[in-house]
Amino acid sequence: MEILWIIILLGYAVCVAQSIFALTTKRPVMRKPALIALAIALGAHTAWLLLRGLRTGRCPLVGVQEMSAFLSWGLVLLTLLAYRWYHANALKAFIFPIVLVLAAIAAISPSPSQPAPVFSNSLQSVLLPAHIGLLLLAYASFFVAFGAGVMYIVQERELKHKRFGTVFYKLPSLDTCDAISSRAMAIGFVLMTLGIVGGLWYSYSRYHIYWQAGPIEIFSVVTWLVYLVIIQSRINAGWGGRAAALASIVSFVIVVCSLVGVRYLGHGF
């Protein structure tokens, strides 16, 4: 295992431990060490992506290792962005374990053995990484929506049963949880739409057909349709609260299944 991955995993592990302790204990624990660990891990993570790109001469978005690395990196950035907008510190306890798992997958996965794709023009060399990168960032946004949905369900359960423990006072309000989930879904939907359009454009530029019906295309469109229904329901039917939170959790399962399906059925690029 590369030294950078050891640094990354140790840093994220500290963040996971601190976020869970902070959620379940009354006093703040290891706040400054966790911030330092996060800065070091994110810096090492960014450095690994840059070095891989320089070493291979392409965007590091090929194979399980690079896709997992980019997805976990994007998930950290989007979680920090959600924290800046809503100051929901508890969100880290629900997202950082996912980051750690994805980073561990990247760390233990072998480097992609397939050669870099050969492009016939500069447009293709831009469209393919844009297509893949936008889809992965969309998945990261949906992961954030999942974390907010779980927080909503936990908070609602505490209120329903009137069990006001430590976790209850650390979680954001129901309105904040719903707002995070709603905005994360909207951002993810826009990113996925752009990613799908980029993929269609790339397919036509390279193969002169828009739709190849490959696994990544099918799973992406299915995921896009699921979130389209959820967002339309929120807008037109005023569908929010518990129903929307449960939908974000179920949708997360669909996203995970799509990623696993792409892994084992062939990712089409």
C-alpha positions in Angstrom: 0.0 0.0 0.0 1.3 3.4 -0.9 2.4 5.7 1.9 -0.1 8.3 0.8 -3.0 5.9 1.2 -1.8 5.1 4.7 -1.8 8.8 5.6 -5.3 9.2 4.0 -6.8 6.2 5.8 -5.4 7.1 9.2 -6.6 10.7 8.8 -10.1 9.7 7.8 -10.2 7.1 10.5 -9.5 9.8 13.1 -12.3 11.9 11.6 -14.7 9.0 11.8 -13.9 8.3 15.4 -14.1 12.0 16.4 -17.4 12.6 14.6 -19.0 9.6 16.2 -17.7 10.5 19.7 -18.8 14.1 19.2 -22.3 12.9 18.3 -22.7 10.5 21.2 -21.0 12.3 24.0 -21.8 15.5 25.8 -18.4 17.2 25.5 -16.5 17.9 22.3 -13.8 15.4 21.8 -10.6 15.7 19.7 -11.9 18.6 17.7 -8.6 20.2 16.8 -6.8 16.9 16.2 -9.6 15.8 13.9 -9.4 19.1 11.9 -5.7 18.6 11.5 -6.1 15.0 10.5 -8.8 16.0 8.0 -6.6 18.7 6.5 -3.7 16.2 6.2 -5.8 13.4 4.8 -7.6 15.7 2.2 -4.2 17.2 1.2 -2.7 13.7 0.7 -5.9 12.6 -1.1 -5.6 15.5 -3.5 -1.9 14.9 -4.0 -2.6 11.3 -4.9 -5.1 12.2 -7.5 -2.8 14.8 -9.0 0.2 12.5 -9.0 -1.8 9.7 -10.6 -3.0 12.1 -13.3 0.5 13.2 -14.0 1.9 9.7 -14.0 -0.8 8.3 -16.4 -1.2 11.4 -18.5 -5.0 11.4 -18.1 -7.7 12.2 -15.6 -7.6 9.6 -12.8 -11.1 8.3 -13.5 -10.4 4.8 -14.9 -11.0 1.6 -12.9 -12.2 0.8 -9.4 -9.2 2.4 -7.6 -9.4 5.7 -9.3 -13.2 6.0 -9.3 -13.3 5.1 -5.6 -10.6 7.6 -4.9 -12.3 10.4 -6.8 -15.7 9.6 -5.3 -14.5 9.6 -1.7 -12.5 12.9 -2.4 -15.6 14.6 -3.9 -17.7 13.3 -1.0 -15.4 15.0 1.5 -15.6 18.3 -0.4 -19.4 18.2 -0.6 -19.7 17.3 3.1 -17.5 20.3 4.0 -19.6 22.5 1.7 -22.8 21.3 3.4 -21.3 22.0 6.7 -20.4 25.6 5.6 -23.9 26.2 4.4 -25.8 24.6 7.3 -23.3 24.2 10.2 -24.6 20.6 10.6 -21.6 19.1 12.3 -23.4 15.9 13.0 -23.5 15.2 9.2 -19.9 14.1 9.4 -20.8 11.1 11.6 -23.0 9.8 8.9 -20.8 10.6 5.8 -17.2 10.1 6.9 -17.6 6.3 7.5 -18.7 6.1 3.8 -15.6 8.1 2.9 -13.4 5.8 4.9 -14.9 2.7 3.2 -14.5 4.2 -0.3 -10.9 5.3 0.5 -10.1 1.8 1.8 -11.5 0.3 -1.5 -9.3 2.6 -3.5 -6.3 1.8 -1.3 -6.5 -2.0 -1.7 -7.7 -2.1 -5.3 -5.0 -2.7 -8.0 -4.1 0.0 -10.5 -6.1 -0.2 -13.7 -4.3 -2.5 -16.2 -6.1 -1.3 -19.3 -4.3 1.3 -21.5 -5.6 4.8 -21.7 -8.2 5.3 -24.3 -7.0 6.8 -27.6 -9.0 9.8 -28.7 -9.4 10.9 -32.3 -9.9 14.6 -31.3 -9.5 16.9 -28.4 -13.2 17.1 -27.8 -13.3 13.4 -26.8 -10.4 13.8 -24.4 -12.5 16.4 -22.6 -16.0 14.8 -22.8 -15.1 11.4 -21.3 -13.5 12.6 -18.1 -16.2 15.3 -17.7 -18.8 12.6 -18.2 -17.3 10.3 -15.5 -16.3 13.0 -13.1 -19.8 14.7 -13.2 -21.5 11.3 -12.5 -19.2 10.5 -9.6 -19.8 14.0 -8.1 -23.5 13.4 -8.6 -23.3 10.2 -6.6 -21.4 12.0 -3.9 -24.2 14.6 -3.7 -26.7 11.7 -3.3 -24.6 10.3 -0.5 -24.9 13.6 1.3 -28.7 13.5 0.8 -28.7 10.0 2.3 -26.8 11.2 5.4 -29.3 14.1 5.8 -32.2 11.6 5.4 -30.8 9.3 8.1 -30.4 12.3 10.4 -34.0 13.3 9.8 -35.3 9.8 10.6 -33.2 9.6 13.8 -34.3 13.1 14.9 -37.9 12.3 14.2 -37.7 9.0 16.1 -36.3 10.8 19.1 -39.1 13.4 19.0 -41.8 10.7 18.6 -40.7 8.6 21.5 -39.6 11.6 23.5 -36.2 10.2 24.2 -34.0 13.3 24.3 -30.6 11.8 24.6 -27.2 13.2 23.7 -27.7 12.4 20.0 -30.9 14.5 19.9 -29.2 17.7 21.0 -26.3 17.2 18.5 -28.5 16.7 15.5 -29.7 19.6 13.5 -33.4 20.5 13.3 -35.8 18.5 11.1 -36.1 21.5 8.8 -32.3 21.7 8.4 -32.0 18.0 7.7 -34.8 18.3 5.1 -33.1 21.4 3.5 -29.7 19.6 3.3 -31.3 16.6 1.7 -33.3 18.7 -0.8 -30.4 20.8 -1.9 -28.0 17.8 -2.1 -30.5 16.0 -4.3 -31.0 19.0 -6.5 -27.2 19.5 -7.0 -26.7 15.8 -7.6 -29.6 15.8 -10.2 -28.1 18.7 -12.1 -24.6 17.1 -12.1 -26.0 13.8 -13.2 -28.0 15.4 -16.0 -24.8 17.2 -17.2 -22.9 13.9 -16.9 -25.4 12.0 -19.0 -25.5 14.7 -21.6 -21.7 14.6 -21.7 -21.7 10.9 -22.1 -24.2 11.0 -25.0 -22.1 13.7 -26.7 -19.0 11.6 -26.2 -20.6 8.5 -27.5 -21.8 10.3 -30.7 -18.4 11.9 -31.2 -16.6 8.6 -30.9 -19.0 6.0 -32.2 -21.6 8.1 -34.1 -24.4 6.8 -31.9 -25.9 8.4 -28.8 -26.9 5.4 -26.9 -24.9 2.2 -26.5 -27.0 0.6 -23.7 -24.0 -0.2 -21.6 -24.2 -0.9 -17.9 -23.1 2.5 -16.8 -25.6 4.2 -19.1 -28.5 2.1 -18.0 -27.7 2.5 -14.3 -27.2 6.2 -14.7 -30.5 6.7 -16.4 -32.3 4.6 -13.9 -30.8 6.6 -11.0 -31.6 9.9 -12.9 -35.3 8.8 -13.3 -35.6 7.9 -9.6 -34.3 11.2 -8.4 -36.4 13.0 -11.0 -39.5 11.4 -9.5 -38.4 12.4 -6.0 -37.6 16.0 -6.9 -40.8 16.4 -8.9 -42.8 15.0 -6.0 -41.2 17.5 -3.6 -41.9 20.4 -5.9 -45.4 19.5 -7.2 -46.9 17.6 -4.4 -45.1 19.3 -1.5 -43.5 15.9 -0.7 -41.0 16.4 2.1 -40.3 15.4 5.7 -40.3 11.7 6.5 -41.4 10.6 3.1 -38.5 12.5 1.4 -36.0 11.3 4.0 -37.0 7.7 3.4 -36.8 8.2 -0.4 -33.3 9.6 0.0 -32.3 6.5 1.9 -33.9 4.1 -0.6 -32.3 6.0 -3.5 -28.9 5.7 -1.8 -29.4 1.9 -1.9 -30.1 2.2 -5.6 -27.0 4.3 -6.2 -24.9 1.7 -4.3 -26.4 -1.1 -6.4 -25.7 0.9 -9.6 -22.1 1.3 -8.6 -21.7 -2.3 -7.7 -23.5 -3.3 -11.0 -21.1 -1.1 -13.0 -18.2 -2.8 -11.2 -19.2 -6.3 -12.0 -21.0 -5.9 -15.3 -18.4 -3.7 -16.9 -18.2 0.1 -16.7 -18.3 0.8 -20.4 -15.3 3.1 -20.6 
